[in-house]
Amino acid sequence: MEAALEEVGLWYLWHNFRANKISLEEAKKLTDEELSALGVNTIGDRVRLKEKLKESGEG
């Protein structure tokens, strides 16, 4: 999870995900509203993070 956040420039939100015990697999299931509550506030950031999370499950 930390690496995915770092790759999309949201490294500073890692503590929010950690404090809420959000793993990589759990993050893939989060809604836009839940991501916003974690600090991923812009649509662009949410799109980039969702794409990165999707990529992390492939391969």
Backbone bond lengths (Angstrom), bond angles and torsions (degrees), N, CA, C in turn:
res aa  C-N    CA-C-N  psi(-1)  N-CA   C-N-CA  omega(-1)  CA-C   N-CA-C  phi
1 M - - - 1.449 - - 1.521 110.23 -
2 E 1.307 116.15 -43.12 1.465 120.04 -179.04 1.526 110.86 -61.02
3 A 1.329 116.81 -42.75 1.467 120.95 -179.48 1.526 111.03 -64.65
4 A 1.326 117.34 -41.61 1.466 120.99 179.57 1.525 110.36 -61.84
5 L 1.316 116.91 -44.21 1.464 120.53 178.22 1.522 111.07 -62.64
6 E 1.317 116.04 -41.92 1.466 120.08 -179.62 1.525 111.09 -64.06
7 E 1.320 117.04 -41.17 1.467 120.98 -177.25 1.521 113.19 -65.32
8 V 1.320 117.56 -26.40 1.469 119.97 178.69 1.531 112.03 -103.28
9 G 1.335 116.60 12.02 1.457 120.95 175.23 1.516 115.17 79.44
10 L 1.320 116.86 19.78 1.463 120.27 -178.99 1.527 111.86 -113.89
11 W 1.321 116.66 27.18 1.461 122.50 -177.24 1.521 112.83 -53.47
12 Y 1.330 116.17 -32.21 1.464 120.95 -176.75 1.531 112.96 -68.65
13 L 1.337 117.05 -10.00 1.465 120.77 178.55 1.526 113.01 -94.41
14 W 1.333 116.59 -1.91 1.465 120.18 -176.65 1.528 111.85 -53.33
15 H 1.325 117.05 -41.13 1.471 119.11 -178.33 1.528 112.10 -62.27
16 N 1.341 118.15 -31.90 1.467 121.14 177.48 1.525 110.78 -65.98
17 F 1.332 116.11 -43.19 1.460 120.37 179.49 1.527 110.25 -67.43
18 R 1.313 116.46 -42.17 1.464 120.83 179.94 1.528 110.65 -65.13
19 A 1.315 117.72 -44.52 1.465 121.99 -179.15 1.526 111.86 -61.79
20 N 1.333 116.15 -29.80 1.461 121.06 179.88 1.521 112.71 -97.37
21 K 1.334 115.72 7.92 1.471 122.88 177.15 1.527 111.85 54.59
22 I 1.345 115.74 47.25 1.458 122.39 179.75 1.525 108.99 -96.62
23 S 1.321 115.88 114.38 1.465 121.16 176.88 1.526 109.21 -87.38
24 L 1.315 115.92 174.10 1.460 121.18 177.84 1.524 110.64 -58.67
25 E 1.326 116.98 -45.91 1.468 120.66 -179.56 1.524 111.67 -64.30
26 E 1.306 117.37 -39.67 1.463 120.78 178.50 1.519 111.00 -68.69
27 A 1.320 116.79 -38.02 1.462 121.00 -179.23 1.523 111.50 -61.28
28 K 1.322 116.72 -32.79 1.471 120.70 179.59 1.522 111.92 -62.80
29 K 1.316 117.92 -22.03 1.466 122.60 -175.88 1.527 113.41 -98.49
30 L 1.323 117.57 -2.52 1.460 120.76 -176.13 1.526 112.17 -70.93
31 T 1.314 115.60 142.54 1.464 121.55 175.58 1.527 109.42 -81.92
32 D 1.317 116.19 168.11 1.466 120.53 176.10 1.529 110.41 -58.67
33 E 1.315 116.55 -39.28 1.467 120.77 179.83 1.532 110.75 -63.63
34 E 1.323 116.53 -42.37 1.468 120.34 179.00 1.527 111.17 -67.38
35 L 1.333 116.74 -40.26 1.464 119.86 177.00 1.526 110.56 -62.57
36 S 1.322 116.50 -40.41 1.469 120.32 177.49 1.524 110.71 -61.34
37 A 1.325 116.69 -41.12 1.465 120.86 179.15 1.529 111.36 -62.92
38 L 1.333 116.49 -27.16 1.466 121.56 178.24 1.527 112.08 -85.79
39 G 1.346 116.92 -4.48 1.456 120.49 176.78 1.515 115.22 107.49
40 V 1.340 117.28 1.17 1.472 120.67 177.68 1.532 105.54 -88.16
41 N 1.331 115.53 84.63 1.458 121.00 -165.80 1.519 116.30 -87.40
42 T 1.314 118.81 -30.13 1.462 118.26 -176.51 1.523 110.89 -92.89
43 I 1.311 115.17 151.23 1.462 120.71 178.68 1.518 110.17 -59.70
44 G 1.328 116.76 -43.47 1.464 120.83 179.91 1.516 112.39 -59.40
45 D 1.329 116.86 -43.54 1.465 120.29 178.22 1.523 111.18 -63.83
46 R 1.329 116.74 -40.82 1.471 119.51 179.12 1.519 110.96 -64.75
47 V 1.326 117.18 -41.80 1.467 120.98 179.03 1.524 110.31 -62.52
48 R 1.331 116.94 -47.71 1.473 120.46 179.87 1.520 111.80 -61.78
49 L 1.314 117.31 -42.22 1.459 120.14 -179.83 1.524 110.86 -66.66
50 K 1.321 117.46 -43.68 1.470 120.13 179.06 1.524 111.08 -61.42
51 E 1.322 117.12 -40.84 1.467 120.54 177.66 1.525 110.83 -63.42
52 K 1.321 117.31 -42.81 1.466 121.66 179.24 1.527 110.16 -64.24
53 L 1.311 117.57 -41.48 1.463 120.97 178.96 1.525 111.02 -65.77
54 K 1.325 115.81 -38.69 1.465 120.26 177.65 1.527 110.14 -63.07
55 E 1.330 117.04 -44.85 1.472 122.08 178.23 1.522 111.24 -60.12
56 S 1.312 116.75 -37.78 1.467 120.17 -175.55 1.523 112.06 -67.10
57 G 1.323 117.09 -18.11 1.459 120.02 178.90 1.506 113.77 -92.40
58 E 1.312 117.01 -6.55 1.463 121.35 -178.85 1.520 110.31 -93.93
59 G 1.336 114.71 158.39 1.449 118.76 173.10 1.457 116.47 94.98
